[in-house]
Every structure is written in C-alpha cells, then in structure tokens.
C-alpha cells in the first residue's frame, strides 16, 4: 500500500501576510485548507495512510486520522531534512507531497498506476498556466531534461533556458521500496560528509538546506533510474502572495477550470 508523506514544515515567507499566523498548507482555498484538500483527494484515491510533517506553527495543523511528526529544526533546514524526520515511515511505497500544491484525483491515480522505482510527476503542458500565474514566466524556469531512453537525467537548475524546461517538476514524488533504499543510501552517505558543512550541495545552499530536486539529482548521479510521470494540468501551486490572490480570483471569475477542476471524479 502507498503511504503519503506531506511536507508541511516551512514558513511560507513568500506568502507574506497570509502566512504571518498560519503555515502555508493551512491557507484557505474554496472553503478548506490546502492540506484538507490534499488529504481528501488522497483518501478518495485509496491512500489512507497519511503522514504530515509539521514545523512552523505546528498547533495550527489539526487534521484527524493522520500521523504527525515535527521537524523542530525547520528554520535551519529544508525539505529533505523535513522528509527524513519521518524516516521510520519509509517502510513501503511512499508518495512525497508538498503542502502548498493541490492536485486533481486523476493526477494521483496516474501516479499510483506508474510502475517505477523513483517517479517524478512532470507537467508536459504547463506553460499556459505559467504565463497566467507569473508576470515574467521566463524568469521562473527550472530544468528538467528527459533523455531518449525516457528517464530524467537533469533537474532543478533555475538558471536554465526554456528549452531545458519543456516540462515542469511537480512536487509529487513516488518511491517504491527499491527507490526508498536508493533515497536512504544517498541521504545518509551525503549527510555523513556534508551535514555540518556550510557550503553548496548541488543547487542547494548546503546539504542541511537541500531541496528535493537536489536529492533526486544526487540519486540520478548514482545511476538509479528516475522516471517522469507525465501529466497535463490538474495541479496548482501556492508559493507567493500573487499565486494565492490570482488563483482565488480565477476561482471567483470561473477561469480556474483552464488549469484545475475542483470536483473531479
């Protein structure tokens, strides 16, 4: 059975006033918090074993029927350390989710159907959403290169041209038991070497502040195959004040369905 682990420790500073007294995963959108929407979607797809890792304002996240962990060092660390706060939960297939992303049920079903050891959800038709979401979409590109064999060979470089960003990384990553072993091996090997070093680790400021994309690149660098799970639309990200206000406005004006359907069976 697949277990979902939702990374919800961050402060969400780019959301300004909206996260002054609230973790960003608890932002209200259409009557429910982002995390409530996620948990509902996951359960509707048969994922009932759900772990939420808290950090910033942990008391504000109260969802029934889930298991909690707390990354007490959330200020000094990043997503990879948050994930490994719940390392003991990595005992079967896992789906790693970001707390600021909503996704349709169809996206989760596609991920569950994918026969992969490490699967990274990618949107191969994201540019219309990007243009609607951002004033300068070309300034927010991130590399994700798939080779002729169909596997991901490079991701996470934010200083890249648009031709290296034809598909977009979505914060949903699936690991089989074999994939989890690769993840753990890379994590512990690098933690032993770099955790206390204040120096860049791949594209991250340091290993302590490692992004999930850097962890995935490190896994790729060991020779482990990492596959794209391809989708077209069906997700939303709430990373900035503009994201939240624009997306809320699309909901009010009936323009949201271009990118995301609230009710999807």
C-alpha positions, 0 to 999 in steps of 0.5 A: 500500500502507498503511504503519503508523506506531506511536507508541511514544515516551512514558513511560507515567507513568500506568502507574506501576510497570509502566512504571518499566523498560519503555515502555508498548507493551512491557507484557505482555498474554496472553503478548506485548507490546502492540506484538507484538500490534499488529504481528501483527494488522497483518501478518495484515491485509496491512500489512507495512510497519511503522514504530515510533517509539521514545523512552523506553527505546528498547533495550527495543523489539526487534521484527524486520522493522520500521523504527525511528526515535527521537524523542530529544526525547520528554520535551519533546514529544508525539505529533505531534512523535513522528509527524513524526520519521518524516516521510520515511515519509509517502510513501503511505497511512499508518495512525497507531497508538498503542502502548498500544491493541490492536485486533481484525483486523476493526477494521483491515480496516474501516479499510483498506476506508474510502475517505477522505482523513483517517479517524478510527476512532470507537467508536459503542458504547463506553460499556459498556466505559467504565463497566467500565474507569473508576470515574467514566466521566463524568469521562473524556469527550472530544468528538467531534461528527459533523455531518449531512453525516457528517464530524467537525467537533469533537474532543478537548475533555475538558471536554465533556458526554456528549452531545458524546461519543456516540462515542469517538476511537480512536487509529487514524488513516488518511491517504491521500496527499491527507490526508498533504499536508493533515497536512504543510501544517498541521504545518509552517505551525503549527510555523513560528509556534508551535514555540518558543512556550510557550503553548496550541495548541488543547487542547494545552499548546503546539504542541511538546506537541500531541496528535493530536486537536489536529492533526486539529482544526487540519486540520478548521479548514482545511476538509479533510474528516475522516471517522469510521470507525465501529466497535463494540468490538474495541479496548482501551486501556492508559493507567493502572495500573487499565486494565492490572490490570482488563483482565488480570483480565477476561482471567483471569475470561473477561469480556474477550470483552464488549469484545475477542476475542483470536483473531479471524479 
